[in-house]
Structure formats: C-alpha cells, structure tokens
Amino acid sequence: MSKLTHLDDKGEARMVDVTSKAVTEREARAEATIRMAPETLRMIIDGEHPKGDVLATARIAGIMAAKKTHDLIPLCHALNLTSVKVELSPGADGASVHILTRCKLSGQTGVEMEALTAASVAALTLYDMCKAVDKAMVVDGVRLLEKKGGRSGRWRAPEQ
C-alpha cells in the first residue's frame, strides 16, 4: 500500500509539493445518484417543479463546485481547469437521477477531487431544490470512475 501523501514524516497534515512534477494532461470522471420518489422525478422531467429547471441549476452548481474544490477541501491545490462537464439523466428505475462528471486540465496534479466534488454538489443541489416535495431523497454511489494522466497513469473503477 502506498503511503498517505498528505501526511509528513511526523504524521501531520500537509499540502503535497507538486513543484517538481511534470505538467501532463489529466482527466477524471466521477458519478453520483440521487434517489427520490417517482412523483418527484416526474415533476423534474415534466418541468412542473415550482423552482424551475432543477437539472440546469444542478449542472451549473456542479461546474461551479469543481472550480471551487480548493476552497472546500483543505489540502487541495487551486487548479486551472480547462474543462468541466456535468451530465444529469433520469434513472431507468423512474425514481433517480444519475450524475456523471468529467474534469480536465494540463497540470502537475490530478483532478479526481474536482470530479467528485462536482458530482456531490450537483446531487446536493437537486436535494436542496426538491426537498420541499420530497425530504426522503438519498444521495449515494458517489465514486471515482476513472482517472488518467500523471505518474500513476490510468485507473478505472471496478464495475458495479
């Protein structure tokens, strides 16, 4: 097992020094799901939700969150993201929204946290906008799907 990079030799938290790392193309994809009552999903799809287009709002929130990850996660580097994509789609079960995110840049550190943050905040935004009609919604399945670039190369999550 690799050592924890955010701990120094004394076990104290630190920001990883990426100064000597090469600039490479980096990309990460993540996902999340928010489960809800079928009626809540129907309101979203049919555009009948009293707060308007909740999917568009969640998409924008996810993009904004990816850009602000360093403000939310204490030891993350501020990154110059070159692309953030957030896709939201109704689940085949008729009672969920699936969120897929992708972040890219050319840089010295990865974008996994940005992709995960985008997926999480998009899901939380859906919760916030729909909680008046469905307080029992559940956000789950937040996970990294893939990362590319950097010293460790490509990694893919096992199929679920």
C-alpha positions as CSV (number, residue, x, y, z in Angstrom):
1,M,0.0,0.0,0.0
2,S,1.2,3.5,-0.8
3,K,1.8,6.0,2.0
4,L,-0.6,8.8,2.6
5,T,0.7,11.8,0.6
6,H,-1.0,14.4,2.7
7,L,0.9,13.4,5.9
8,D,4.5,14.3,6.6
9,D,7.0,12.0,8.3
10,K,5.6,13.1,11.7
11,G,2.1,12.2,10.7
12,E,1.0,15.9,10.4
13,A,-1.3,17.1,7.6
14,R,0.5,18.9,4.8
15,M,-0.2,20.1,1.3
16,V,1.7,17.9,-1.3
17,D,4.5,19.8,-3.0
18,V,4.0,19.3,-6.8
19,T,6.7,21.8,-7.9
20,S,8.9,19.1,-9.5
21,K,6.1,17.1,-11.1
22,A,5.8,17.3,-14.9
23,V,2.9,19.0,-16.5
24,T,0.7,16.4,-18.1
25,E,-2.8,16.0,-19.5
26,R,-5.1,14.9,-16.6
27,E,-8.7,13.8,-16.6
28,A,-11.1,12.3,-14.0
29,R,-14.6,11.1,-14.2
30,A,-17.0,10.6,-11.3
31,E,-20.6,9.7,-10.6
32,A,-23.3,10.1,-8.1
33,T,-27.0,9.1,-7.9
34,I,-29.9,10.8,-6.0
35,R,-32.9,8.5,-5.4
36,M,-36.3,10.1,-5.0
37,A,-40.0,9.4,-5.2
38,P,-41.2,8.7,-8.7
39,E,-43.5,11.7,-8.5
40,T,-40.5,14.0,-7.7
41,L,-38.7,12.7,-10.8
42,R,-41.8,13.2,-12.9
43,M,-42.1,16.8,-11.8
44,I,-38.4,17.4,-12.7
45,I,-38.8,15.7,-16.1
46,D,-42.1,17.4,-17.0
47,G,-40.8,20.8,-15.9
48,E,-43.5,21.2,-13.3
49,H,-41.2,21.7,-10.3
50,P,-42.1,25.0,-8.6
51,K,-38.4,26.1,-8.6
52,G,-38.0,25.7,-12.3
53,D,-35.3,23.8,-14.3
54,V,-33.7,22.0,-11.4
55,L,-31.4,19.9,-13.7
56,A,-29.9,23.0,-15.3
57,T,-29.3,24.5,-11.8
58,A,-27.7,21.3,-10.6
59,R,-25.4,21.2,-13.7
60,I,-24.2,24.8,-13.1
61,A,-23.7,24.1,-9.4
62,G,-21.6,21.1,-10.2
63,I,-19.4,23.1,-12.6
64,M,-19.0,25.9,-10.1
65,A,-18.2,23.4,-7.3
66,A,-15.4,21.8,-9.4
67,K,-13.9,25.2,-9.9
68,K,-14.0,25.9,-6.1
69,T,-12.8,22.5,-4.8
70,H,-9.7,24.0,-3.3
71,D,-12.0,26.3,-1.1
72,L,-13.9,23.2,0.2
73,I,-11.3,20.5,0.7
74,P,-8.5,21.9,2.9
75,L,-5.4,20.5,1.2
76,C,-6.4,20.6,-2.5
77,H,-4.5,22.7,-4.9
78,A,-6.2,25.5,-6.7
79,L,-6.3,24.3,-10.3
80,N,-6.8,25.9,-13.7
81,L,-9.4,23.5,-15.0
82,T,-9.8,23.6,-18.8
83,S,-13.0,21.6,-19.0
84,V,-15.8,20.6,-16.6
85,K,-18.8,18.6,-17.8
86,V,-21.8,17.6,-15.7
87,E,-24.4,15.3,-17.2
88,L,-27.7,14.5,-15.4
89,S,-30.1,11.9,-16.6
90,P,-33.2,10.3,-15.2
91,G,-32.6,6.8,-13.9
92,A,-34.1,3.8,-15.7
93,D,-35.8,2.9,-12.4
94,G,-38.1,6.0,-12.7
95,A,-37.0,7.2,-9.3
96,S,-33.5,8.6,-9.5
97,V,-31.2,11.0,-11.3
98,H,-27.7,9.8,-12.3
99,I,-24.9,12.3,-12.4
100,L,-21.7,11.9,-14.5
101,T,-18.9,14.4,-14.3
102,R,-15.6,14.9,-16.1
103,C,-12.8,17.4,-15.3
104,K,-9.7,18.0,-17.4
105,L,-6.6,20.1,-17.3
106,S,-2.9,20.2,-18.2
107,G,-1.1,20.4,-14.9
108,Q,1.0,18.9,-12.1
109,T,-1.7,17.3,-10.0
110,G,-4.9,15.3,-10.7
111,V,-8.5,16.4,-10.9
112,E,-10.1,13.5,-9.0
113,M,-11.3,15.7,-6.2
114,E,-12.8,18.2,-8.6
115,A,-14.8,15.5,-10.4
116,L,-16.0,14.0,-7.1
117,T,-16.9,17.5,-5.8
118,A,-18.9,18.3,-9.0
119,A,-20.9,15.1,-8.7
120,S,-21.6,15.6,-5.0
121,V,-22.6,19.2,-5.2
122,A,-24.9,18.6,-8.3
123,A,-26.6,15.9,-6.2
124,L,-26.9,18.1,-3.2
125,T,-28.3,20.9,-5.3
126,L,-31.0,18.5,-6.6
127,Y,-31.8,17.6,-3.0
128,D,-31.9,21.3,-2.0
129,M,-34.2,22.2,-4.8
130,C,-36.6,19.3,-4.3
131,K,-36.6,18.9,-0.5
132,A,-39.9,20.8,-0.2
133,V,-41.7,18.0,-2.1
134,D,-39.5,15.0,-1.1
135,K,-37.5,15.0,2.1
136,A,-36.7,11.3,1.8
137,M,-34.3,11.6,-1.1
138,V,-31.0,9.8,-0.8
139,V,-27.7,10.7,-2.3
140,D,-25.5,7.7,-2.9
141,G,-23.0,6.0,-5.1
142,V,-20.6,8.9,-5.1
143,R,-17.4,7.5,-6.6
144,L,-14.4,8.0,-8.9
145,L,-14.9,6.1,-12.2
146,E,-11.6,6.8,-13.9
147,K,-8.5,9.0,-13.8
148,K,-5.9,9.5,-16.5
149,G,-2.5,11.1,-16.5
150,G,0.2,11.8,-14.1
151,R,2.8,9.4,-12.7
152,S,0.3,6.7,-11.9
153,G,-1.2,6.7,-15.4
154,R,-4.7,5.4,-15.9
155,W,-7.0,3.9,-13.3
156,R,-10.6,2.6,-13.7
157,A,-13.1,1.7,-11.0
158,P,-14.2,-1.9,-11.0
159,E,-17.7,-2.5,-12.5
160,Q,-20.6,-2.4,-10.0
